[in-house]
Amino acid sequence: MKNPEVMQKAQTEVRQQLQGRDYITESDLAKLNFLNLVIKETLRLHPPGPLLPRECREACKIFGYDIPKGACVLVNLWALGRDSKHWKDADDFKPDRFADMNSDVSLNALEFIPFGAGRRSCPGMSFGLAILELALANLLYHFNWELPCGMKPDELDMTETFGFTTRKKIPLLLQAQRYIAVT
């Protein structure tokens, strides 16, 4: 909603792919390239869990700090996704930045790890992404979305509340209008 042109592009992709069918199947998801880029960019800026806890297996020194064996170390995924050393225009929502990268959401680069990385990555990553893609594709296909009461996209408050998971501080309220494909 903050980027209506991005939503329109994703919605157009979904609607062209379906061409009048009533529902989206899992096999359709591989054909929704831009939608996949939108999901990656959303996860970069708004990781579901802002902190990734790990236990230090042996004593070490990081940037001059002594870290004892067994200490809980937190990787700040929220900050990592906004680090201008790794991301050009880090605070801007630009799904196309992922177009030239590996198509796998886990990527090899550790600047994008919304589900963790390696042996300890989230075991539900594939399932969670499939559900997210199916839900979002269906919402974009079946409805046209608007902000309420004539609100403009730049008036949308994107402040987040942090905890075990990240969520918007002020709930997002939208108006949905049923879309009926003309065949």
C-alpha positions as CSV (number, residue, x, y, z in Angstrom):
1,M,0.0,0.0,0.0
2,K,3.0,2.2,0.6
3,N,4.1,1.5,-3.0
4,P,1.0,1.4,-5.2
5,E,3.0,1.0,-8.4
6,V,4.7,-2.2,-7.0
7,M,1.3,-3.6,-5.9
8,Q,-0.2,-2.9,-9.4
9,K,2.7,-4.6,-11.1
10,A,2.4,-7.7,-8.8
11,Q,-1.4,-7.7,-9.3
12,T,-1.1,-7.5,-13.0
13,E,1.3,-10.4,-13.1
14,V,-1.0,-12.6,-11.0
15,R,-4.1,-11.7,-13.0
16,Q,-2.3,-12.3,-16.4
17,Q,-1.0,-15.6,-15.2
18,L,-4.4,-16.8,-14.1
19,Q,-6.3,-15.5,-17.1
20,G,-9.8,-16.0,-15.7
21,R,-9.3,-19.1,-13.6
22,D,-11.0,-19.1,-10.1
23,Y,-8.0,-20.0,-8.0
24,I,-4.2,-20.2,-7.8
25,T,-2.4,-23.5,-7.4
26,E,1.0,-24.2,-6.0
27,S,2.3,-24.9,-9.6
28,D,1.3,-21.4,-10.6
29,L,3.7,-19.9,-8.0
30,A,6.9,-20.6,-10.0
31,K,5.5,-18.4,-12.8
32,L,5.0,-15.4,-10.5
33,N,8.5,-14.0,-10.6
34,F,7.7,-10.4,-9.6
35,L,5.5,-11.5,-6.7
36,N,8.5,-13.6,-5.5
37,L,10.7,-10.4,-5.6
38,V,8.1,-8.5,-3.6
39,I,8.1,-11.1,-0.9
40,K,11.9,-11.1,-0.7
41,E,12.0,-7.4,-0.4
42,T,9.3,-7.4,2.2
43,L,11.2,-10.0,4.2
44,R,14.4,-7.9,3.9
45,L,12.8,-4.8,5.4
46,H,10.4,-6.6,7.7
47,P,11.8,-9.9,8.9
48,P,9.2,-12.0,10.8
49,G,11.6,-12.4,13.7
50,P,13.9,-9.3,14.1
51,L,16.5,-11.1,16.2
52,L,18.1,-14.5,15.4
53,P,19.5,-16.1,18.6
54,R,22.5,-18.3,18.6
55,E,24.6,-19.9,21.3
56,C,28.4,-19.3,21.2
57,R,30.0,-22.8,21.0
58,E,33.4,-21.6,22.2
59,A,34.9,-18.4,23.7
60,C,35.9,-15.8,21.2
61,K,36.5,-12.2,20.6
62,I,34.4,-10.1,18.3
63,F,35.3,-6.5,17.6
64,G,37.3,-6.4,20.8
65,Y,34.5,-7.9,23.0
66,D,35.1,-11.1,24.8
67,I,32.2,-13.5,24.2
68,P,32.2,-16.5,26.6
69,K,31.3,-20.0,25.6
70,G,27.6,-20.6,26.0
71,A,26.6,-16.9,25.7
72,C,23.5,-16.1,23.7
73,V,24.4,-14.0,20.7
74,L,21.7,-12.2,18.8
75,V,22.0,-11.4,15.0
76,N,19.9,-8.3,14.3
77,L,18.1,-9.2,11.1
78,W,16.1,-6.0,11.1
79,A,19.3,-3.9,11.1
80,L,21.1,-6.3,8.6
81,G,18.3,-5.8,6.1
82,R,18.7,-2.0,6.3
83,D,22.5,-1.9,6.3
84,S,23.7,0.6,3.6
85,K,27.0,-1.3,3.4
86,H,25.1,-4.2,1.9
87,W,22.1,-2.6,0.3
88,K,22.0,0.4,-2.1
89,D,19.1,2.7,-1.0
90,A,18.6,0.3,2.0
91,D,15.5,2.0,3.3
92,D,13.7,2.0,0.0
93,F,11.3,-0.7,-1.1
94,K,12.8,-1.9,-4.4
95,P,11.8,-5.5,-5.2
96,D,13.8,-5.5,-8.5
97,R,17.1,-5.5,-6.4
98,F,16.6,-9.3,-6.1
99,A,16.1,-9.8,-9.9
100,D,19.8,-10.4,-10.5
101,M,20.4,-12.5,-7.4
102,N,20.1,-16.3,-6.9
103,S,16.4,-17.2,-7.1
104,D,16.5,-19.2,-3.9
105,V,15.2,-17.1,-1.0
106,S,18.0,-18.3,1.3
107,L,20.6,-17.0,-1.1
108,N,24.3,-17.6,-0.3
109,A,25.0,-14.0,0.8
110,L,24.4,-13.6,4.6
111,E,23.1,-10.1,4.3
112,F,19.6,-11.7,3.5
113,I,18.7,-14.4,6.0
114,P,15.1,-13.8,7.1
115,F,14.8,-17.5,8.1
116,G,18.4,-18.0,9.4
117,A,21.1,-19.8,7.5
118,G,22.9,-23.1,7.4
119,R,22.0,-26.1,9.5
120,R,20.0,-24.0,11.9
121,S,17.8,-22.2,9.4
122,C,14.0,-22.4,10.0
123,P,12.8,-25.9,9.1
124,G,9.4,-24.4,8.1
125,M,10.9,-21.9,5.5
126,S,9.6,-23.7,2.4
127,F,6.2,-24.3,3.8
128,G,5.9,-20.8,5.2
129,L,7.0,-19.2,1.9
130,A,4.5,-21.4,-0.1
131,I,1.7,-20.4,2.2
132,L,2.7,-16.7,2.0
133,E,2.9,-16.8,-1.8
134,L,-0.4,-18.6,-2.2
135,A,-2.2,-16.2,0.2
136,L,-0.7,-13.0,-1.2
137,A,-1.4,-14.2,-4.8
138,N,-5.0,-15.0,-4.0
139,L,-5.5,-11.6,-2.2
140,L,-4.0,-9.7,-5.2
141,Y,-6.0,-11.7,-7.7
142,H,-9.5,-11.6,-6.1
143,F,-9.5,-8.1,-4.6
144,N,-8.6,-4.5,-5.5
145,W,-7.1,-2.8,-2.4
146,E,-7.3,0.8,-1.2
147,L,-6.4,2.8,1.8
148,P,-9.4,4.0,3.8
149,C,-10.9,7.5,3.9
150,G,-8.8,8.9,1.0
151,M,-5.5,8.3,2.8
152,K,-2.4,8.7,0.7
153,P,0.4,6.1,0.6
154,D,2.9,8.6,2.1
155,E,0.5,9.1,5.1
156,L,0.8,5.4,6.0
157,D,2.6,4.8,9.3
158,M,5.1,2.0,9.0
159,T,6.3,2.1,12.6
160,E,7.0,-1.4,13.9
161,T,6.8,-2.9,17.4
162,F,9.5,-5.4,18.2
163,G,9.3,-8.5,20.3
164,F,9.7,-12.1,19.5
165,T,8.1,-11.2,16.1
166,T,7.9,-7.9,14.3
167,R,4.5,-6.3,13.6
168,K,3.1,-2.9,12.7
169,K,2.6,-0.7,15.7
170,I,-0.7,0.7,14.1
171,P,-2.7,-2.0,12.4
172,L,-3.1,-1.7,8.6
173,L,-6.7,-1.2,7.7
174,L,-7.7,-1.5,4.0
175,Q,-10.8,-1.5,1.9
176,A,-11.2,-4.5,-0.3
177,Q,-13.3,-4.5,-3.5
178,R,-14.0,-7.9,-5.1
179,Y,-12.3,-8.2,-8.5
180,I,-14.2,-10.2,-11.2
181,A,-12.2,-11.1,-14.2
182,V,-13.8,-10.3,-17.5
183,T,-13.4,-13.3,-19.9
